[in-house]
């Protein structure tokens, strides 16, 4: 396939796996038994993605509690951290750091290695952005551990997390930056967003040009339980700042946008030379599975604005960024992946590339 296509990351967990995770949390299932189920779920996810013809696969985040909290094992945390409200009224709450030092308990390279054992094609690895984890630090501070010290530790840990996947042979490391659009909802002046971008660029500055070419950034307005947290924020407020991030690729939610042509024009104006653009061509929170022809037409529209040399396709968001999300079935997720793959191939043929 001459137009590259990659998944974002998460695939819905089976009911069996979700029940086992709840049983482990309640002390009814051993860590060893849960690990066996995780491995089986990763194996099945990789196998099904490869059977669909996906040129790049992920582990589906089958063993992550969520896309955001996987590094936090062993930290001193209270559950009453920042609250993220979604449009349908439900919320997600981050924990709050209570003591120094900040250290990752799990690195993304371990998830990559687990997926590579089952894969015969390249594997990409999603990681959480440093900006998202910066929300763990409490507003009233921590005695003996000021915010600057915390951020210095966070940058070190985020670098090590990305490097563990790069050094492990990841096809690409994708930084999940869904809080970018949310930042503009919380602070329309853009100050919070600018601070997030500056922090993430502190991490990206630790890598050379060749490494940054293998690092991507994903943005979407959130996707959880068929709802979003910031779809009402105008993309025009985010995109000009987004491309200031020193990454080689960008994975952009687009299929669910009301005016994709307007968004594509903005992308074309602000994306920098050398930055590859993967446009979302399936909407994971919409229950209807796209047809290959719908995907083809979305790709052709993007090519009109961006050309074909830097164009790729993806899904708008992960299908289940939080492990307990049951709003989308595995079958629906894989059907949408199939549509993305087939539609991208149809568009490539139509474009003669």
Secondary structure as UniProt FT lines:
FT   STRAND          4..5
FT   HELIX           15..25
FT   TURN            26..27
FT   HELIX           31..51
FT   TURN            52..53
FT   STRAND          56..57
FT   TURN            60..63
FT   TURN            67..69
FT   HELIX           70..72
FT   TURN            73..74
FT   STRAND          77..78
FT   STRAND          83..85
FT   TURN            87..88
FT   STRAND          91..93
FT   STRAND          96..97
FT   HELIX           108..116
FT   TURN            117..118
FT   STRAND          122..123
FT   STRAND          125..128
FT   HELIX           130..133
FT   HELIX           134..136
FT   TURN            139..140
FT   TURN            143..144
FT   HELIX           147..167
FT   TURN            168..169
FT   STRAND          173..176
FT   HELIX           179..186
FT   TURN            188..189
FT   HELIX           191..204
FT   TURN            205..206
FT   HELIX           209..212
FT   TURN            213..214
FT   STRAND          215..219
FT   TURN            225..226
FT   TURN            231..232
FT   HELIX           235..242
FT   TURN            243..244
FT   STRAND          249..252
FT   TURN            255..256
FT   TURN            258..259
FT   HELIX           260..270
FT   TURN            273..274
FT   STRAND          276..282
FT   TURN            284..285
FT   HELIX           292..306
FT   TURN            309..310
FT   STRAND          311..315
FT   TURN            323..324
FT   HELIX           330..351
//
